Amino acid sequence: MQYVAYYRVSTKKQSKSGLGLEAQKQMVEAFAEANGQLIADFVEVESGRNDQRVELIRAMAFAKKSGASLLIAKLDRFSRRVSFIATMMEKGVPLVIAEMPNATDFQLHIFAALAQEERRLISERTKAALAQAKRQGKQLGLNGSVLAEKNKADAEAFASSLVSHLDEDWKNQSLSQLARTLNAKGIKTRNGGRFFPQTVKNYLGS
């Protein structure tokens, strides 16, 4: 199997420093070496919110011409929006995610939808808290910063608590394995739901 790698970093600083990019390359190159051949790679410096992806279009065109699959380290490096992922999948180029290589197109849509919904809920909770603070006459700028720090601290604390329920070698396990372990132990997400591979990735940054 031949693969065309696509990497995305959000800033020029990340691109130059290799921050985030090197981790993606390690995942992609290891997968390609074990499953086929990497014939080209494309690096995009662009926010995940921007659908105008010059390098992605080039990568997909090259893959289609070569009869290769588009290989990406993680789904969020492709996009964080279900509609964008669906549109790209309709281009006729097979998409392979190194961290979940056996996922079907249907499953990728589900993972993306879960991540998108979780971000929407976080945004709604933050807006509601800010609105409440405004009604109470608090300074929104100050309260917003405090709230953001609190949310970040709470998220980090929750992620740390999850690790205590996992095996010592959890970093070497797949996202699906981690999700199954947490669900089997009856652990719930911060919203009281079940864990899915994408949910684990969001919490643990796997």
C-alpha positions as CSV (number, residue, x, y, z in Angstrom):
1,M,0.0,0.0,0.0
2,Q,1.3,3.5,-0.9
3,Y,0.6,6.5,1.3
4,V,0.8,10.3,0.9
5,A,1.3,11.9,4.3
6,Y,-0.5,15.1,5.3
7,Y,0.6,17.1,8.4
8,R,-1.1,20.2,9.8
9,V,0.2,22.6,12.4
10,S,-1.6,25.7,13.5
11,T,1.2,28.2,13.5
12,K,4.4,29.1,11.7
13,K,6.2,28.8,15.1
14,Q,5.1,25.2,15.4
15,S,6.2,24.5,11.9
16,K,9.7,26.0,12.4
17,S,10.2,24.4,15.9
18,G,8.8,21.0,15.0
19,L,6.4,21.3,17.9
20,G,3.6,19.0,17.1
21,L,4.9,18.3,13.6
22,E,7.6,15.8,14.8
23,A,5.1,13.8,16.8
24,Q,2.8,13.5,13.7
25,K,5.7,12.4,11.6
26,Q,6.8,9.7,14.0
27,M,3.3,8.3,14.0
28,V,2.8,8.4,10.3
29,E,6.3,7.1,9.3
30,A,6.0,4.2,11.8
31,F,2.6,3.3,10.4
32,A,3.7,3.6,6.8
33,E,6.9,1.5,7.4
34,A,4.9,-1.3,8.9
35,N,2.1,-1.3,6.4
36,G,3.5,-0.1,3.1
37,Q,5.4,2.8,1.6
38,L,5.3,6.6,2.1
39,I,5.7,8.2,-1.3
40,A,5.2,11.9,-0.5
41,D,4.3,14.3,2.3
42,F,2.7,17.7,2.5
43,V,2.8,20.1,5.5
44,E,0.0,22.7,6.1
45,V,0.4,25.7,8.4
46,E,-3.2,26.6,9.0
47,S,-5.8,26.7,11.7
48,G,-8.2,23.8,11.9
49,R,-11.1,26.3,11.6
50,N,-10.0,27.3,8.1
51,D,-11.3,25.1,5.3
52,Q,-9.1,26.7,2.7
53,R,-6.3,24.1,2.7
54,V,-3.9,24.5,-0.3
55,E,-1.5,21.7,0.8
56,L,-4.4,19.4,1.6
57,I,-5.8,19.8,-1.9
58,R,-2.4,19.2,-3.4
59,A,-1.9,16.1,-1.2
60,M,-5.2,14.7,-2.2
61,A,-4.6,15.4,-5.9
62,F,-1.2,13.6,-5.7
63,A,-2.7,10.7,-3.8
64,K,-5.5,10.3,-6.3
65,K,-3.1,10.4,-9.3
66,S,-0.8,7.9,-7.7
67,G,-3.6,5.5,-6.5
68,A,-2.4,6.0,-2.9
69,S,-4.2,6.6,0.4
70,L,-4.0,9.9,2.3
71,L,-2.3,9.1,5.7
72,I,-2.8,11.4,8.7
73,A,-1.5,11.0,12.3
74,K,-4.7,12.0,14.0
75,L,-8.2,12.9,12.9
76,D,-8.0,16.4,14.4
77,R,-5.0,17.1,12.1
78,F,-7.4,16.7,9.2
79,S,-10.2,18.7,10.5
80,R,-12.4,19.3,13.6
81,R,-15.6,19.7,11.6
82,V,-17.8,16.8,10.4
83,S,-19.0,18.7,7.3
84,F,-15.4,19.3,6.1
85,I,-14.4,15.7,6.7
86,A,-17.5,14.4,4.9
87,T,-16.8,16.7,1.9
88,M,-13.1,15.6,1.7
89,M,-14.1,11.9,1.9
90,E,-16.3,12.4,-1.2
91,K,-13.2,13.3,-3.2
92,G,-12.5,9.6,-3.8
93,V,-9.2,9.4,-1.9
94,P,-9.0,6.7,0.8
95,L,-8.3,8.3,4.2
96,V,-6.2,6.4,6.8
97,I,-5.7,7.7,10.3
98,A,-2.5,6.2,11.9
99,E,-3.9,6.2,15.5
100,M,-7.1,4.4,14.4
101,P,-6.2,2.6,11.1
102,N,-9.1,0.1,11.2
103,A,-11.8,2.8,11.6
104,T,-14.3,2.9,8.8
105,D,-15.5,6.1,7.1
106,F,-18.7,5.8,9.2
107,Q,-16.7,5.5,12.5
108,L,-14.5,8.5,11.5
109,H,-17.7,10.5,11.1
110,I,-18.9,9.4,14.5
111,F,-15.6,10.3,16.2
112,A,-15.6,13.7,14.5
113,A,-19.2,14.3,15.5
114,L,-18.5,13.4,19.1
115,A,-15.5,15.8,19.3
116,Q,-17.5,18.6,17.6
117,E,-20.4,18.1,20.0
118,E,-18.1,18.2,23.0
119,R,-16.5,21.4,21.9
120,R,-20.0,22.9,21.4
121,L,-21.0,21.9,24.9
122,I,-17.9,23.4,26.4
123,S,-18.5,26.7,24.5
124,E,-22.1,26.8,25.7
125,R,-21.1,26.3,29.3
126,T,-18.5,29.0,29.1
127,K,-20.9,31.5,27.5
128,A,-23.6,30.7,30.1
129,A,-21.1,31.2,32.9
130,L,-19.9,34.5,31.4
131,A,-23.6,35.7,31.0
132,Q,-24.3,34.8,34.6
133,A,-21.2,36.7,35.7
134,K,-22.3,39.8,33.7
135,R,-25.7,39.6,35.3
136,Q,-24.0,39.7,38.7
137,G,-22.1,42.8,37.7
138,K,-18.7,41.2,37.6
139,Q,-15.9,42.3,35.3
140,L,-16.1,39.9,32.3
141,G,-12.6,40.3,31.2
142,L,-11.2,39.4,34.6
143,N,-13.9,36.7,35.2
144,G,-13.3,35.2,31.8
145,S,-9.6,34.8,32.4
146,V,-10.3,33.3,35.8
147,L,-12.9,31.0,34.4
148,A,-10.7,29.9,31.5
149,E,-7.9,29.0,34.0
150,K,-10.4,27.2,36.2
151,N,-11.7,25.2,33.3
152,K,-8.2,24.3,32.2
153,A,-7.2,23.3,35.8
154,D,-10.4,21.2,36.1
155,A,-9.7,19.5,32.8
156,E,-6.1,18.7,33.7
157,A,-7.2,17.4,37.1
158,F,-9.8,15.1,35.5
159,A,-7.3,13.9,33.0
160,S,-4.9,13.0,35.8
161,S,-7.6,11.2,37.6
162,L,-8.3,9.0,34.5
163,V,-4.6,8.0,34.4
164,S,-4.9,6.5,37.9
165,H,-7.5,4.0,36.5
166,L,-5.3,2.9,33.6
167,D,-2.4,0.4,33.3
168,E,1.2,1.7,33.7
169,D,1.8,1.2,29.9
170,W,-1.4,3.1,28.9
171,K,0.6,5.3,26.6
172,N,1.3,2.3,24.5
173,Q,-2.3,1.2,24.2
174,S,-4.7,2.2,21.5
175,L,-7.5,4.8,22.1
176,S,-10.0,2.0,21.7
177,Q,-8.3,-0.1,24.4
178,L,-8.2,2.9,26.8
179,A,-11.9,3.6,26.2
180,R,-12.9,0.0,26.8
181,T,-10.9,-0.1,30.1
182,L,-12.5,3.1,31.4
183,N,-16.0,2.0,30.5
184,A,-15.4,-1.5,32.0
185,K,-14.4,0.1,35.3
186,G,-17.6,2.3,35.2
187,I,-15.7,5.6,34.9
188,K,-17.7,8.4,33.3
189,T,-16.7,11.5,31.3
190,R,-17.1,14.9,32.9
191,N,-20.5,15.0,31.3
192,G,-21.5,11.7,32.8
193,G,-21.2,9.8,29.5
194,R,-19.3,6.8,28.1
195,F,-15.8,7.0,26.7
196,F,-15.1,6.7,23.0
197,P,-11.6,6.7,21.4
198,Q,-12.1,10.4,20.4
199,T,-13.2,11.3,24.0
200,V,-10.1,9.7,25.4
201,K,-7.9,11.6,23.0
202,N,-9.5,14.8,24.0
203,Y,-8.9,14.3,27.7
204,L,-5.5,12.6,27.6
205,G,-4.0,14.3,24.5
206,S,-3.0,10.8,23.2
